[in-house]
Amino acid sequence: MNILNKLSPQFKQFLQEEGIDEEIFLFEQTLRYVRIKPDYQITFEQLKQQVSFSMQPIHEIPKLYSLPADQKINNLQLYKDGHLYGIDKSSAAVVYSLDINKDDINVLEICCAPGAKLTFIADLLRVETEKDGIQRKVFGVDISQNRLNITQSIVNKYKLEKYVELILQDGTKYKNQIQFDKVLIDAECTHEGSIKHLKKYIQKPMHEQNSKKQQKNNKASKKQLQKNYTNTYTTEQTKANEWTEEDFNSRFLDQKKLQQIYDLQFSLLENGYKLLKQNGILIYSTCSFSQKQNEDQIIKFLEQNYDAILVHPFYGMQEQQCKSGQIFNTVRFDPKVSNTGGMFIAKIKKL
């Protein structure tokens, strides 16, 4: 299915202005991915018996496996018991690029909800702590209380409370006396890199979606809205309007709103870098295909920060199934090349 034929014709104009190749949208993921807790002892044959005989290991990332795209995991005992997580390979690659190791004591993720990457980081820190007894923690910052509630429930499900601290705050303003060993900026973006998300706009007629969502929103208590935050992409009200016609038009067609997200991304990157210690590593990632939201942000940032250098996200690590970005030492995942959702990754070292 060519999803572009199902969306507003103006969406193609957005793709052209953002420098996005339309051909990417002709491909769909044929796989989904899961990971197993890094220290959970189980053989591959046992996994196949308990999950699916179609299961295949992803050799680039330890304990990551592929399944058919329509495979359900909610009823699996391994999932219920907190040993198996659903996570896209591109998202797992973001965490893998952090190269979490025994020297990482404090890690920060900004825009951490709903928590797939955060819990992956926490699991890796937990394993190191159980080896040497040194307490480690990942700090997760997000502006949305509702999304943080979801994140907290996931943290609780996988019994990672000891290794996670969640903070309700604007990621552009978050401060901490800690200088973090690693920082992940999983930046807000237009999300068109996720075909799964784009499909939400076409599952029902947009006017029907909007009507039902609006009825629900009208009942929402004003106390539930984060009035202090004015960015269109990060208010609780906007999160409630997700996947409606209003959201689609704001996300892709309103130039003022697009500029707001560009500004937001750069502010997140700037603040995250301030919180990074010397010789630390910062990962900037988005699930957008847009050059303006990815490479252009990195170029601008490097021009203003002479102590920052780009290093390849997987230098000295297992090579990944992805392609090079538009600037040296950045990478991109997409359905055509990687059989994943879209993901941009840049790795910055602070000298």
C-alpha positions as CSV (number, residue, x, y, z in Angstrom):
1,M,0.0,0.0,0.0
2,N,1.3,3.5,-0.9
3,I,0.3,5.4,2.2
4,L,1.0,8.7,0.5
5,N,-2.2,8.2,-1.6
6,K,-4.2,7.9,1.6
7,L,-2.9,11.1,3.3
8,S,-3.5,14.8,2.4
9,P,-1.9,15.8,-0.9
10,Q,-0.2,18.6,1.1
11,F,1.8,16.0,3.0
12,K,3.8,15.5,-0.2
13,Q,4.6,19.2,-0.2
14,F,5.9,18.8,3.4
15,L,8.1,15.9,2.2
16,Q,9.6,18.0,-0.6
17,E,10.3,21.0,1.7
18,E,11.9,18.8,4.3
19,G,14.1,17.0,1.7
20,I,12.5,13.6,2.3
21,D,12.5,10.9,-0.4
22,E,8.9,9.8,-1.1
23,E,10.2,6.3,-2.1
24,I,10.7,5.5,1.6
25,F,6.9,5.4,2.1
26,L,6.5,2.6,-0.5
27,F,8.1,0.2,2.0
28,E,6.6,-1.3,5.1
29,Q,8.2,-3.2,8.0
30,T,7.7,-6.9,7.6
31,L,9.2,-7.5,11.1
32,R,8.7,-6.4,14.6
33,Y,11.3,-6.7,17.3
34,V,11.6,-7.8,21.0
35,R,14.5,-7.9,23.4
36,I,15.2,-10.2,26.3
37,K,16.6,-8.9,29.6
38,P,20.3,-8.9,29.2
39,D,21.0,-11.3,32.0
40,Y,18.0,-13.6,31.6
41,Q,19.2,-17.1,31.1
42,I,17.3,-18.9,28.3
43,T,18.4,-20.7,25.2
44,F,17.4,-19.7,21.7
45,E,15.5,-23.0,21.2
46,Q,13.6,-22.3,24.4
47,L,12.8,-18.8,23.2
48,K,11.4,-20.1,20.0
49,Q,9.2,-22.6,21.8
50,Q,7.8,-19.9,24.1
51,V,7.5,-17.1,21.6
52,S,7.5,-18.1,17.9
53,F,9.3,-20.6,15.7
54,S,9.7,-17.6,13.2
55,M,11.9,-15.8,15.8
56,Q,15.3,-14.8,14.6
57,P,18.3,-13.3,16.4
58,I,19.5,-9.8,15.4
59,H,23.2,-10.4,15.6
60,E,24.1,-6.6,15.6
61,I,22.4,-6.1,19.0
62,P,22.7,-8.7,21.8
63,K,19.4,-10.2,23.0
64,L,17.4,-8.6,20.3
65,Y,15.1,-10.7,18.1
66,S,12.8,-10.3,15.1
67,L,9.3,-11.6,14.8
68,P,6.6,-11.4,12.0
69,A,5.1,-7.9,12.0
70,D,1.7,-9.2,13.1
71,Q,3.0,-11.3,16.0
72,K,1.3,-10.4,19.3
73,I,3.4,-10.4,22.5
74,N,0.9,-9.3,25.2
75,N,-0.2,-12.8,26.0
76,L,3.3,-14.3,26.1
77,Q,4.3,-15.5,29.6
78,L,7.8,-14.0,29.1
79,Y,6.2,-10.7,28.5
80,K,3.9,-11.0,31.5
81,D,6.8,-12.0,33.8
82,G,8.9,-9.0,32.7
83,H,11.6,-10.8,30.8
84,L,10.6,-9.7,27.3
85,Y,10.1,-6.2,25.9
86,G,8.8,-4.8,22.6
87,I,11.1,-2.3,21.0
88,D,11.9,-1.5,17.4
89,K,15.4,-2.4,16.2
90,S,16.0,1.3,15.3
91,S,15.2,2.3,18.9
92,A,17.3,-0.5,20.3
93,A,20.2,0.8,18.1
94,V,19.9,4.2,19.7
95,V,20.5,2.7,23.1
96,Y,23.2,0.4,21.7
97,S,25.0,3.5,20.3
98,L,25.3,4.9,23.9
99,D,27.7,2.0,24.6
100,I,26.6,1.7,28.3
101,N,29.5,0.3,30.4
102,K,30.8,0.0,33.9
103,D,32.1,3.6,33.9
104,D,28.6,5.0,33.4
105,I,27.1,6.0,36.8
106,N,24.6,8.6,35.8
107,V,22.8,8.7,32.5
108,L,20.1,11.2,31.3
109,E,17.4,10.8,28.8
110,I,15.4,13.9,27.8
111,C,12.0,13.2,26.2
112,C,12.0,9.8,27.8
113,A,8.4,8.7,27.6
114,P,6.9,6.2,27.0
115,G,10.1,4.4,28.2
116,A,11.2,1.7,25.7
117,K,14.7,3.2,25.5
118,L,14.8,4.3,29.1
119,T,14.1,0.8,30.4
120,F,16.7,-0.6,28.1
121,I,19.3,1.8,29.5
122,A,18.1,0.9,33.1
123,D,18.5,-2.8,32.4
124,L,22.1,-2.3,31.2
125,L,22.9,-0.1,34.3
126,R,21.3,-2.7,36.5
127,V,23.6,-5.5,35.2
128,E,26.7,-3.4,35.8
129,T,25.5,-2.6,39.4
130,E,24.9,-6.2,40.2
131,K,28.5,-7.0,39.1
132,D,30.2,-4.4,41.3
133,G,27.7,-3.1,43.8
134,I,28.0,0.6,42.6
135,Q,24.6,2.2,42.3
136,R,23.8,3.5,38.9
137,K,20.8,5.4,37.6
138,V,19.1,6.8,34.5
139,F,17.2,10.1,34.9
140,G,14.2,10.4,32.6
141,V,12.8,13.8,31.9
142,D,9.6,14.4,30.1
143,I,7.1,17.3,30.0
144,S,3.9,15.2,29.9
145,Q,2.5,13.8,33.2
146,N,0.3,11.3,31.3
147,R,3.2,9.9,29.4
148,L,5.4,9.8,32.5
149,N,2.6,7.8,34.2
150,I,2.8,5.3,31.4
151,T,6.6,5.2,31.7
152,Q,6.4,4.6,35.5
153,S,4.0,1.7,35.0
154,I,6.5,0.1,32.5
155,V,9.4,0.7,35.0
156,N,7.4,-0.9,37.7
157,K,6.4,-3.9,35.5
158,Y,10.1,-4.7,34.8
159,K,11.1,-4.0,38.4
160,L,13.6,-1.2,37.5
161,E,12.5,1.4,40.1
162,K,15.9,1.3,41.8
163,Y,17.6,2.4,38.6
164,V,15.2,5.0,37.3
165,E,14.3,8.5,38.4
166,L,11.5,10.2,36.5
167,I,11.2,14.0,36.4
168,L,8.2,16.0,35.1
169,Q,9.9,19.0,33.5
170,D,10.5,20.9,30.3
171,G,13.6,19.3,28.9
172,T,14.9,22.6,27.6
173,K,15.0,24.0,31.2
174,Y,15.9,20.9,33.2
175,K,18.9,21.5,35.5
176,N,20.9,19.2,37.8
177,Q,24.2,19.5,39.7
178,I,25.2,16.1,38.3
179,Q,27.3,16.1,35.1
180,F,26.1,13.1,33.3
181,D,28.3,10.4,31.8
182,K,25.9,9.9,28.9
183,V,22.9,11.9,27.6
184,L,20.2,10.8,25.2
185,I,18.1,13.5,23.5
186,D,15.3,11.5,21.9
187,A,13.9,14.7,20.5
188,E,10.3,15.6,19.8
189,C,9.8,15.5,16.0
190,T,7.1,15.3,13.3
191,H,7.2,11.4,13.6
192,E,6.7,10.8,9.9
193,G,9.5,8.2,10.1
194,S,7.0,5.9,11.8
195,I,4.7,4.4,9.1
196,K,2.8,2.8,12.1
197,H,2.0,6.3,13.4
198,L,1.0,7.7,10.0
199,K,-1.5,4.8,9.6
200,K,-3.3,6.1,12.7
201,Y,-4.4,9.1,10.6
202,I,-6.0,6.9,8.0
203,Q,-7.6,4.1,10.0
204,K,-10.8,6.2,10.2
205,P,-12.0,9.3,8.3
206,M,-10.2,12.2,9.9
207,H,-13.4,14.1,10.6
208,E,-14.7,11.1,12.6
209,Q,-11.4,10.8,14.5
210,N,-11.5,14.5,15.3
211,S,-15.1,14.5,16.5
212,K,-14.6,11.6,19.0
213,K,-11.3,13.0,20.3
214,Q,-12.8,16.4,20.7
215,Q,-15.7,15.0,22.8
216,K,-13.2,13.4,25.1
217,N,-11.0,16.5,25.2
218,N,-14.0,18.7,26.1
219,K,-14.5,16.6,29.3
220,A,-10.9,16.9,30.3
221,S,-10.2,18.9,33.5
222,K,-8.2,22.1,33.1
223,K,-6.1,20.9,36.0
224,Q,-4.8,18.1,33.8
225,L,-3.3,20.5,31.3
226,Q,0.3,21.7,31.6
227,K,-0.6,25.4,31.0
228,N,3.0,26.5,31.8
229,Y,4.3,25.0,28.6
230,T,3.3,26.8,25.4
231,N,5.2,24.7,22.8
232,T,2.5,23.1,20.5
233,Y,4.2,19.8,20.4
234,T,4.6,19.2,24.1
235,T,1.5,20.3,25.9
236,E,-0.9,17.8,27.5
237,Q,-3.7,19.2,25.3
238,T,-1.7,18.4,22.2
239,K,-1.0,14.9,23.4
240,A,-4.7,14.4,23.8
241,N,-5.3,15.6,20.2
242,E,-2.8,13.2,18.7
243,W,-3.8,11.5,15.5
244,T,-6.7,13.9,14.8
245,E,-7.1,16.0,11.7
246,E,-6.1,19.0,13.8
247,D,-2.9,17.2,14.9
248,F,-2.1,16.2,11.3
249,N,-2.4,19.8,10.0
250,S,-0.4,21.2,12.9
251,R,2.3,18.6,12.7
252,F,3.0,18.8,8.9
253,L,1.3,21.8,7.3
254,D,1.6,24.7,9.7
255,Q,5.0,26.5,9.1
256,K,4.8,28.3,12.3
257,K,4.4,25.1,14.3
258,L,7.2,23.4,12.3
259,Q,9.5,26.3,13.2
260,Q,8.5,25.8,16.8
261,I,9.6,22.2,16.7
262,Y,12.9,23.1,15.0
263,D,13.5,25.6,17.8
264,L,12.5,23.1,20.5
265,Q,14.9,20.4,19.1
266,F,17.8,22.8,19.2
267,S,17.0,24.0,22.7
268,L,16.8,20.3,23.9
269,L,20.2,19.6,22.3
270,E,21.8,22.7,23.8
271,N,20.5,22.0,27.3
272,G,21.4,18.3,27.2
273,Y,24.9,19.2,26.2
274,K,25.3,21.6,29.2
275,L,24.4,18.6,31.5
276,L,27.1,16.4,29.9
277,K,30.4,15.9,31.6
278,Q,33.8,16.4,29.8
279,N,34.6,13.4,27.6
280,G,30.9,12.3,27.9
281,I,28.8,11.1,25.0
282,L,25.5,12.7,23.8
283,I,23.1,10.9,21.4
284,Y,20.7,13.0,19.4
285,S,17.9,11.0,17.7
286,T,14.6,11.5,16.1
287,C,12.1,9.3,14.2
288,S,11.8,11.9,11.4
289,F,13.3,11.7,7.9
290,S,13.7,15.5,7.8
291,Q,17.1,16.9,7.2
292,K,16.0,20.1,8.9
293,Q,15.2,18.2,12.1
294,N,18.4,16.1,11.9
295,E,21.5,17.0,10.0
296,D,20.8,20.7,10.0
297,Q,20.4,20.8,13.7
298,I,23.7,19.0,14.2
299,I,25.6,21.3,11.8
300,K,24.2,24.4,13.6
301,F,25.1,22.9,17.0
302,L,28.7,22.0,16.0
303,E,29.2,25.5,14.6
304,Q,28.3,27.0,18.0
305,N,30.2,24.4,20.2
306,Y,33.8,24.1,19.4
307,D,34.4,21.5,22.1
308,A,31.9,19.1,20.4
309,I,32.9,16.5,17.8
310,L,30.9,14.0,15.9
311,V,31.9,10.3,16.2
312,H,30.3,7.4,14.4
313,P,27.4,6.1,16.5
314,F,28.8,2.5,16.2
315,Y,32.5,3.2,16.0
316,G,34.3,0.2,17.5
317,M,31.0,-1.6,17.8
318,Q,29.0,-4.1,15.8
319,E,28.1,-2.6,12.4
320,Q,24.4,-2.0,11.9
321,Q,22.0,-2.4,9.0
322,C,21.5,1.2,8.2
323,K,22.7,3.9,5.9
324,S,24.9,7.0,6.2
325,G,23.2,10.3,7.0
326,Q,23.6,13.5,5.0
327,I,26.7,14.5,7.0
328,F,29.7,12.4,7.9
329,N,29.4,10.2,11.0
330,T,25.6,10.2,11.2
331,V,23.3,7.3,10.4
332,R,19.7,6.7,9.3
333,F,17.4,3.7,9.7
334,D,14.3,3.3,7.4
335,P,11.9,0.6,6.3
336,K,13.6,0.1,2.9
337,V,17.2,-0.3,4.2
338,S,16.7,-1.6,7.7
339,N,13.2,-3.1,7.9
340,T,12.5,-0.7,10.8
341,G,10.8,2.5,11.5
342,G,12.7,5.7,10.6
343,M,15.5,6.9,12.9
344,F,18.3,9.4,12.7
345,I,21.2,9.0,15.1
346,A,24.1,11.4,15.8
347,K,26.8,10.8,18.4
348,I,28.5,13.8,19.9
349,K,31.6,13.7,22.2
350,K,32.3,16.6,24.6
351,L,36.1,17.3,24.5
